[in-house]
């Protein structure tokens, strides 16, 4: 199952199926967030705002689309019997906290095909999980940039961090990594400019200042520019 982008079904041969109706995709997404755990039918009906009969109809149509093995039923409800890309992604990212994990990070990020939970991301039942997965994706992107810096691939790191900062301007870690990548690439003036942009952004939008780590990094960069 894919939920890191449009909700899709992927068979063992890699063939992708798009469930044809919103109700099928919504049900699959809910079950995917609780994969291999039975969800009570009455809870699903309340969550999705449908009658028990409409829920049974959706399950029946979904089985015609994807086969009987994907959504299993028992006396109290339904469960998704499949691996889910979001769970695989979280497991991969959990093992990328140390240097040297660029290939693992790339494998994790390759699972994404859009925004988490796609068309449902702003629905009440999905919002928290969409935010959680988006945060984890940003963490993975920061770790990828850090790995690129460790490999002295500064230009690539800067390019990726520019995109990350544009999308997540509040992330202190991404801002600091951008400063580090620019400085390590010999672009101290740009690194200090990146700090000033961050400082001004926080002052204008939150009346706040950069973190102690960001300020210490900026101070070090200033010292490194001074004549010895």
C-alpha positions, 0 to 999 in steps of 0.5 A: 500500500502507498500512502506517501502520495496518492493512495495506491495498491501495489502488487507483488510484481510492482503493478500499481492500481488506483482505487477508482472511488474516493470512498475506497481510497479513504477507507484504504488510507484509514486501514493503512494507518493501522495496518494488520490491526483490526478496526471495528466496523462501527468505528470505521463507519463513524470515522468515515461518516457512512452507514454500516451498509455503505461501509460493507458496500465499499469493502465489497467494491474494494475487493473487486478492485484489489482481490479478497486478500487485501482487506480482511474481515472478522466478526468485529471489523476489518484490517488491511493485510499488506505492507505500507510504505509509511511503515517501511519509511519510518523503519528506514529513517530510524536507522539513519541517525549516524553518518554513512547512511546515504543509501538508506536515506535515499531508499527511504525518500524514494518511497515518496510520490507526493504529499503524505495521504494526498487528498485526505491530508487535511481531513480530521482523521488524517491530519495528525498522521500527515503532519507526523510523516511530513516531519519525518520526511523533513528529518530524512532530508536534513540527514541526507544533506548532512551526509552530503556535507560529510562526503564533501558534496557541498554544492548538492547539499546547498541545492537540496537545503535551499529547497528544504528551507523554502518549504520549511522555513522554521526548521532550525536544523535545515537553516544551520546545515545550509550555513555549514554547507555554504561555509564548507564550500568556501562561500562564507559571505553567502553563509552569513547572508543565510543566517541574517535571512533566518534571523530576520524571518524569525524576528518578523514572523515570531518576534524570536531569535535563532537558536543558540546553536545557529548564533554560535555557528554565525559567530564562528563564521564571522571569526573565520572571516577575520584576518589572522 
